[in-house]
Amino acid sequence: MSTAIRQALSAGDLVPGQRLVEQELSETLHATRNCVREALQDLAAEGLVELVPRRGARVRVVSVEEAIQITECRAALEGLCARRAATHAPAEQRESLREIGAGMRAAVSGGDLNTYSALNRRLHARIAEMSGQTVAGGLLDRLKGQMVRYQFRLALRPGRPTKSLPQHLAIIEAIVAGDGAAAEEAARAHLDSVIDELRATPDTEPQEPRSLGAHV
């Protein structure tokens, strides 16, 4: 139940401020309202959903300033994971990152922003997995979940992939080379660039609620 709602958030199908109606979720996901209620409580604990007294649940609105702070935390954790991936992962695992990099390069060349966005997420997840740092990986999953709406918007912003592609390729090359310091520096530089993009993003009011039935 929680997973289905998280996937809708990750896909951008749910917008900040959108109401999450228990009955509607129950019918869409073929679950009891008790299961839905428990899932919403779990997601509220993760910072993805806000429980409003007498009004039910809604997708939590993340401000630009909070997104920046989240990204600052990500920079430290992703830098750690990149360093450990470079120094701890077997050579064949590190070399496998080149395939993701090649796919990202082809996606940017072909103007396929959706594929680039998906490969972007895959690369970051793969590096965290390769690092063996399970605590950092868990924290990153939670942080990314809280600001996925901003990530989704940035990844599809015109011109952004051409800026971020060289940053991702630099991370890959450093990890493949086994250079932990360079990998950490490249990862932090990439997240610093994300912060710069976020600073240029105006805060907006929550969007109008819409039906959830077609999106989960």
C-alpha positions as CSV (number, residue, x, y, z in Angstrom):
1,M,0.0,0.0,0.0
2,S,2.7,2.5,1.1
3,T,4.8,1.4,-1.9
4,A,2.0,2.1,-4.4
5,I,1.6,5.7,-3.1
6,R,5.4,6.2,-3.1
7,Q,5.6,5.1,-6.7
8,A,2.9,7.7,-7.7
9,L,4.9,10.3,-5.9
10,S,8.1,9.3,-7.7
11,A,6.4,9.4,-11.0
12,G,5.1,12.9,-10.4
13,D,1.5,11.7,-10.5
14,L,0.7,13.2,-7.2
15,V,1.3,17.0,-6.7
16,P,2.1,18.9,-3.5
17,G,-1.0,19.8,-1.6
18,Q,-3.1,17.1,-3.3
19,R,-5.7,15.5,-1.0
20,L,-5.4,11.8,-0.4
21,V,-9.0,10.4,0.1
22,E,-9.1,7.2,2.1
23,Q,-12.2,5.9,0.3
24,E,-10.8,6.7,-3.1
25,L,-7.4,5.0,-2.3
26,S,-9.3,2.0,-0.9
27,E,-11.2,1.5,-4.1
28,T,-8.2,2.2,-6.4
29,L,-5.8,-0.1,-4.6
30,H,-8.4,-2.7,-3.6
31,A,-7.5,-2.5,0.1
32,T,-9.5,-1.8,3.3
33,R,-9.7,1.7,4.6
34,N,-7.8,0.5,7.7
35,C,-4.9,-0.5,5.5
36,V,-5.0,2.8,3.7
37,R,-5.1,4.7,7.0
38,E,-2.1,2.8,8.3
39,A,-0.2,3.4,5.0
40,L,-0.9,7.2,5.2
41,Q,0.3,7.2,8.8
42,D,3.6,5.5,7.7
43,L,4.1,8.0,4.9
44,A,3.4,10.9,7.3
45,A,6.2,9.6,9.5
46,E,8.5,9.6,6.5
47,G,7.6,13.2,5.7
48,L,5.8,12.4,2.4
49,V,2.2,13.0,3.6
50,E,0.7,15.5,5.9
51,L,-2.2,14.6,8.2
52,V,-4.5,17.6,8.6
53,P,-6.9,17.5,11.5
54,R,-10.5,17.3,10.4
55,R,-9.4,17.5,6.7
56,G,-7.7,14.2,6.1
57,A,-4.3,13.6,4.4
58,R,-2.6,15.4,1.6
59,V,0.8,15.3,-0.1
60,R,3.2,17.4,1.9
61,V,4.4,20.6,0.4
62,V,8.2,20.9,0.4
63,S,9.5,24.5,0.2
64,V,12.5,25.4,-1.9
65,E,14.5,26.2,1.3
66,E,13.7,22.8,2.8
67,A,14.6,21.1,-0.6
68,I,18.0,22.9,-0.4
69,Q,18.6,21.7,3.1
70,I,17.7,18.1,2.1
71,T,20.1,18.3,-0.8
72,E,22.9,19.6,1.4
73,C,22.4,16.4,3.5
74,R,22.3,14.3,0.4
75,A,25.6,15.8,-0.8
76,A,27.4,14.5,2.3
77,L,25.8,11.1,2.1
78,E,26.2,10.7,-1.6
79,G,29.8,11.8,-1.4
80,L,30.4,9.1,1.2
81,C,28.7,6.5,-1.0
82,A,30.7,7.5,-4.1
83,R,34.0,7.3,-2.1
84,R,33.2,3.9,-0.7
85,A,32.0,2.6,-4.1
86,A,35.3,3.7,-5.6
87,T,37.4,2.0,-2.9
88,H,35.3,-1.0,-1.8
89,A,33.3,-2.2,-4.9
90,P,34.9,-4.9,-7.1
91,A,36.4,-3.6,-10.4
92,E,33.7,-5.4,-12.5
93,Q,30.9,-3.6,-10.5
94,R,32.6,-0.3,-10.9
95,E,33.1,-0.9,-14.7
96,S,29.4,-1.6,-15.1
97,L,28.6,2.0,-14.3
98,R,29.9,2.9,-17.8
99,E,26.9,1.3,-19.3
100,I,24.6,3.6,-17.4
101,G,26.8,6.5,-18.4
102,A,26.6,5.5,-22.1
103,G,22.8,5.3,-21.8
104,M,22.6,8.8,-20.2
105,R,24.8,10.2,-23.0
106,A,22.6,8.7,-25.7
107,A,19.4,10.0,-24.0
108,V,20.8,13.5,-23.8
109,S,21.9,13.3,-27.5
110,G,18.5,12.1,-28.5
111,G,16.6,14.6,-26.3
112,D,14.9,11.8,-24.4
113,L,14.6,13.5,-21.0
114,N,12.4,10.8,-19.5
115,T,15.0,8.1,-20.1
116,Y,17.7,10.4,-18.8
117,S,15.7,11.0,-15.6
118,A,15.2,7.3,-15.1
119,L,18.9,6.6,-15.7
120,N,19.8,9.4,-13.3
121,R,17.9,7.7,-10.5
122,R,19.3,4.3,-11.5
123,L,22.9,5.6,-11.3
124,H,22.5,7.2,-7.9
125,A,20.8,4.1,-6.5
126,R,23.5,1.8,-8.0
127,I,26.3,3.8,-6.4
128,A,24.6,3.7,-3.0
129,E,24.2,-0.1,-3.4
130,M,27.8,-0.6,-4.5
131,S,29.1,1.4,-1.5
132,G,27.8,-1.2,0.9
133,Q,26.9,1.7,3.2
134,T,23.4,0.5,4.1
135,V,22.8,3.2,6.7
136,A,23.6,6.0,4.3
137,G,21.5,4.2,1.6
138,G,18.5,4.1,3.9
139,L,18.8,7.8,4.8
140,L,19.2,8.7,1.1
141,D,16.0,6.8,0.2
142,R,14.1,8.8,2.8
143,L,15.6,12.1,1.8
144,K,15.0,11.6,-1.9
145,G,11.4,10.5,-1.2
146,Q,10.7,13.8,0.6
147,M,11.9,16.0,-2.3
148,V,11.2,13.8,-5.3
149,R,8.9,16.4,-6.8
150,Y,11.7,18.8,-7.0
151,Q,14.1,16.2,-8.5
152,F,11.5,15.2,-11.1
153,R,11.0,18.8,-12.1
154,L,14.7,19.6,-12.4
155,A,15.5,16.5,-14.4
156,L,13.0,17.5,-17.0
157,R,13.9,21.2,-17.0
158,P,15.2,22.3,-20.5
159,G,19.0,22.5,-20.6
160,R,19.5,20.8,-17.2
161,P,20.6,17.4,-18.6
162,T,23.4,19.0,-20.6
163,K,24.7,20.5,-17.4
164,S,24.3,17.4,-15.2
165,L,25.5,14.8,-17.8
166,P,29.2,15.8,-17.5
167,Q,28.9,15.8,-13.7
168,H,27.5,12.3,-13.7
169,L,30.2,11.1,-16.1
170,A,32.8,12.5,-13.8
171,I,31.4,10.6,-10.9
172,I,31.4,7.4,-13.0
173,E,35.0,7.9,-14.2
174,A,36.3,8.5,-10.7
175,I,34.6,5.4,-9.3
176,V,35.8,3.2,-12.1
177,A,39.3,4.5,-11.6
178,G,39.1,3.6,-7.9
179,D,39.8,7.2,-6.9
180,G,37.7,7.7,-3.7
181,A,38.6,11.3,-3.1
182,A,37.8,12.3,-6.7
183,A,34.5,10.3,-6.6
184,E,33.4,12.1,-3.4
185,E,34.4,15.5,-4.8
186,A,32.5,14.8,-8.1
187,A,29.4,13.7,-6.2
188,R,29.4,16.8,-4.0
189,A,30.0,19.0,-7.0
190,H,27.0,17.5,-8.7
191,L,24.7,18.1,-5.6
192,D,26.0,21.6,-5.3
193,S,24.8,22.2,-8.9
194,V,21.4,20.8,-7.9
195,I,21.3,23.3,-5.0
196,D,22.1,26.1,-7.5
197,E,19.2,25.0,-9.6
198,L,16.9,24.8,-6.6
199,R,17.8,28.4,-5.6
200,A,16.5,29.5,-9.0
201,T,13.2,27.7,-8.4
202,P,10.4,29.9,-7.0
203,D,8.2,28.7,-4.2
204,T,4.7,28.0,-5.5
205,E,1.4,27.5,-3.8
206,P,0.0,24.0,-3.5
207,Q,-1.7,22.9,-6.8
208,E,-5.3,22.2,-7.0
209,P,-6.3,18.7,-5.7
210,R,-7.1,16.2,-8.4
211,S,-8.5,12.7,-8.6
212,L,-6.1,10.0,-7.5
213,G,-7.8,7.2,-9.2
214,A,-6.0,7.4,-12.5
215,H,-2.6,7.9,-11.1
216,V,-1.8,5.2,-8.6
